[in-house]
Every structure is written in structure tokens, then in C-alpha cells.
Amino acid sequence: MPLHKTGINAAGNGGTQHSLPTSAMYQLDIVLKKGNNLAIRDRGGTSDPYVKFKIAGKEVFRSKIIHKNLNPVWDERVCLIVDNLQEPLYFKVFDYDFGLQDDFMGSAYLYLDSLELQRPLDVRLDLQDPHCPDQDLGSLELAVTLFPRSTEDREALRQDEQRFSKVTVKTFIMF
């Protein structure tokens, strides 16, 4: 499967818009594969990277920390339930610093409304710093697949939401 190169305004398939209902319920399966040539943030010439996923300003997933590695392999799988494809998935990479504030290493967006249903897609997200857009901060590689969810699934999840929280994004870790 070809690897699609995408940037800060990433549309997994090159920006083609599809006519998916943006307010329906979807399941987004993601495999956070690896990082490539990530930024050095520690004195020893390495970093301790981890990745946060956010939708609508809410953190929906945080990867494990890979210590002393600029080319980390996470191979972490996550399943997100989303009900608004207009909200992009925001990836932020940080360098973990014990006892200190973690250092920003770069970020990128994946626009969900550009994905095709039930079509696995390998994506490369070029990381950028909005304050230094020309700086090369490396990239993330992931695989994404978007699936429709049924009306029954929507109702069951809404009942769960009412019991547990008002958040419209649910995260399921897949092992």
C-alpha cells in the first residue's frame, strides 16, 4: 500500500473531499506506527518522544514514551468513536522530561472528512511548529481506517456517555 505524504493540514488522500455525512457516527481505527527523524530535545542528542491525539481540544489518546530515540517505533493501536468528521484529529509530539515541563517536538492535523469509508490508508504526517513552519521536525507514520457505525451503536454509546461523561469521543485501546 503506498504511503501518502501529508503535512500540517493533512488530508489522508491528498485533499479529495467525499460526501460522507459529517454528523453520523464513525469508528476510526488508528495504528501509530513510528516516528522518523524527530527533533533533538535532550542534551545527549536524543529525545524521549510520546504522542497525544486530540479532537475538538480534548485529549483522546496518549502513546507510551520511547526513551532516547529519534526514530521511535510505537506500533500502538487505538479505536476512536467520532461523531463529527469536521473536527480534525490533531497530533502533538512531546519529549518527556521527568520533573520538568515536556518539550514540544511538532504537530500535524489529519482531516477526517477526507477519508474514504472502509479503506485502510497509510499516512505520513510531517510535523511542524506553527511558530517555525520551515523547520524540519520529522514525521509520524500511521495507518487509519474509517468505518460507519449503526444507529443502534449510536444509541448504545449515547447511553454509556450519559452514565460516564458528556464527551462525544470515546477511546478504546486495542491489544
QUIHU-V434192 format. One record per residue. N is the residue number from 0. RES is the residue in one small letter. PHI is phi in whole degrees, -180 to 180 (NA if undefined). PSI is psi in degrees with one decimal (* if undefined). Layout:
n = (N;N)
res = (RES;RES)
phi = (PHI;PHI)
psi = (PSI;PSI)
This chain:
n = (0;1;2;3;4;5;6;7;8;9;10;11;12;13;14;15;16;17;18;19;20;21;22;23;24;25;26;27;28;29;30;31;32;33;34;35;36;37;38;39;40;41;42;43;44;45;46;47;48;49;50;51;52;53;54;55;56;57;58;59;60;61;62;63;64;65;66;67;68;69;70;71;72;73;74;75;76;77;78;79;80;81;82;83;84;85;86;87;88;89;90;91;92;93;94;95;96;97;98;99;100;101;102;103;104;105;106;107;108;109;110;111;112;113;114;115;116;117;118;119;120;121;122;123;124;125;126;127;128;129;130;131;132;133;134;135;136;137;138;139;140;141;142;143;144;145;146;147;148;149;150;151;152;153;154;155;156;157;158;159;160;161;162;163;164;165;166;167;168;169;170;171;172;173;174)
res = (m;p;l;h;k;t;g;i;n;a;a;g;n;g;g;t;q;h;s;l;p;t;s;a;m;y;q;l;d;i;v;l;k;k;g;n;n;l;a;i;r;d;r;g;g;t;s;d;p;y;v;k;f;k;i;a;g;k;e;v;f;r;s;k;i;i;h;k;n;l;n;p;v;w;d;e;r;v;c;l;i;v;d;n;l;q;e;p;l;y;f;k;v;f;d;y;d;f;g;l;q;d;d;f;m;g;s;a;y;l;y;l;d;s;l;e;l;q;r;p;l;d;v;r;l;d;l;q;d;p;h;c;p;d;q;d;l;g;s;l;e;l;a;v;t;l;f;p;r;s;t;e;d;r;e;a;l;r;q;d;e;q;r;f;s;k;v;t;v;k;t;f;i;m;f)
phi = (NA;-68;-95;-87;-89;-137;-118;-60;-108;-72;-118;-51;-117;87;98;-66;-91;-114;-96;-77;-62;-79;-107;-77;-103;-135;-111;-112;-93;-129;-116;-81;-79;-162;-113;-128;51;-69;-69;-79;-130;-111;-57;-77;84;-129;-151;-119;-78;-146;-124;-108;-106;-133;-132;53;79;-104;-72;-114;-165;-137;-77;-74;-88;-108;-79;50;-153;-95;-131;-70;-114;-93;48;-106;-110;-144;-120;-111;-101;-124;-123;-146;-76;-74;-86;-71;-88;-107;-108;-126;-105;-129;-99;-71;-128;-58;78;-125;-72;-68;-90;-69;-118;144;-150;-160;-113;-123;-86;-70;-71;-97;-81;-95;-63;56;-119;-60;-138;-86;-130;-114;-106;-78;-80;-138;-111;-56;-85;-138;-64;-91;-78;-83;-112;89;-150;-114;-114;-148;-121;-132;-142;-107;-122;-75;-117;-78;-61;-64;-60;-59;-66;-63;-68;-64;-65;-61;-58;-63;-76;-106;-172;-103;-70;-95;-119;-115;-117;-125;-86;-108;-103)
psi = (131.6;151.0;121.2;126.5;127.9;159.6;-152.1;-31.0;58.2;128.1;116.0;-25.1;28.7;12.4;1.0;128.7;137.5;163.9;49.4;140.3;123.9;-13.9;7.6;179.1;137.2;155.6;126.1;111.3;129.0;136.9;112.6;102.4;-66.1;170.5;151.2;126.5;48.6;161.7;144.0;127.8;-6.7;156.3;-34.3;7.0;16.9;-167.8;166.5;75.1;148.8;162.4;136.6;137.8;135.1;144.6;130.8;37.8;-1.2;130.6;125.9;-9.9;146.8;127.4;171.6;161.4;132.3;113.0;140.5;57.0;125.3;-5.8;60.6;147.5;113.7;-49.3;50.4;137.3;139.8;146.4;121.1;138.7;119.7;146.4;12.7;104.5;-7.9;-20.8;116.9;157.4;124.5;126.4;128.1;128.7;135.0;154.7;119.8;129.7;110.0;124.6;-3.5;173.2;133.7;145.9;134.4;134.5;-10.5;164.7;164.2;158.7;148.0;117.5;112.9;-28.2;-5.8;-4.7;149.1;142.2;137.0;28.0;104.8;139.3;126.0;131.9;139.5;123.5;116.6;123.7;141.8;159.8;118.8;-24.9;-19.0;70.7;-18.4;-5.0;132.9;113.9;11.1;-164.2;164.2;143.7;133.1;166.0;136.1;144.9;131.1;128.5;144.1;151.5;148.9;166.8;-38.2;-41.8;-42.8;-47.3;-41.8;-43.2;-36.1;-38.6;-41.2;-43.5;-43.7;-32.4;-37.5;-37.5;177.5;9.0;135.9;4.3;127.6;144.6;133.5;124.4;129.9;129.9;*)
